[in-house]
């Protein structure tokens, strides 16, 4: 089977969508039934796909496209250039790593689209107005034209059916979790941190639903009340709509030497951060899946997370949950202290559902089901 993964995307640094595309290719490459995987990226993405992600299987081929990195040019290419390239390469399945506009009739092979979240409907402030209207339009167009819709969690699948109650009966909606695979990874400290640093870790893009402002305020409160000492806060994530607000808060609380904002780090550096952090914390108000949470569980970190349905689905009973209701800052501060005082315990037996080979088989089953319906 030849799988064509469309991952051409705006960011000039790695993001969660890019990691999803790379991880999808890596897990599929483990299956003998898959003989070739073509990953289509923009020319501006090629370097970080080659250097950040371990795409070392001889089954995986990067195909970089030379176009202008603008929304208009990218969307025109999705509508015209992508189907031409896909039909030329003759894959068995076309897999869109995220929703974008396309015309199903132009593709010879079945098309599936990963649904990560329904943010354009749930968190329109992440995009701003009027941009969110285009995001909704593109999401709706991709959903309506896809043969299969793998969703990264049951919560996401439920929300998909809520916002799109009129899906066609033949469209295959399946829950396929993101997988975690750090086996054999040789970790190393990021240059910005000393080897023996003590720190809280959060991995989240700078978007409103991630509540990084809440995390910074809770961290500042713990420092001001002397409840923690000599413990930094490390936030790993791409810049976004909330970057300016985050930087303003850091200056307001005089945390310039205490808070480190990192982005575009390697898997080796990310693995080191998971291994060495005192507590991993994620304070989101909504998520589609949250791969960093699953990764933190893989490393048996002490985990603090907001008490929202998706985290109850993904996380384990060993995690420390806090409420976003009432005094959320105090709730998070208390949860961080509670987590520090408890020893970490292994979560690996409880997260087998994130195993790479299990995930690969689920995708293969979905592809074969869609192909049989199209025959």
FENUR-V78730 format. One line per field, one symbol per residue. ss: DSSP state (a for helix, b for strand, c for the rest). burial: # if it has 24 or more other C-alpha atoms within 12 Angstrom, else .. A space follows every 50 residues. Layout:
ss=???
burial=???
This chain:
ss=cbbbbbcccccccccaaaaaaaaaaaaaaccccccbbbbbbbcccaaaaa accccccccbbbbbbcccccaaaaaaaaacaaaaaaaaacccbbbbcccc cccaaacccbbbbcbcccaaaacaaaccccaaaaaaaaaaaaaaaccbbb bccaaaaaaaaaaccccccccbbbbcccccccccccccccccccccccbb bbbccccaaacaaaaaaaaaaaaacccccccbbbbbccccccaaaaaaaa aaccccccbbbbccccaaaaaaaaaaccbbbbccccccccaaaaaaaacc ccbbbbccaaaaaacccccbbbcccccaaaaaaaaaaaaaaccccccaaa caaacaaaaaaaaaaaaaaaaaaac
burial=###########.###################..#.###########.### .####.#.#######.#......##.###.###.##..#.########## ####..#################..##.......##.###.######### #######.###.....#...############......##..#...#### #######################....#..##########.##..##.## ....#..########################################### ################.#######...#############...#..#... #.############.###.##....
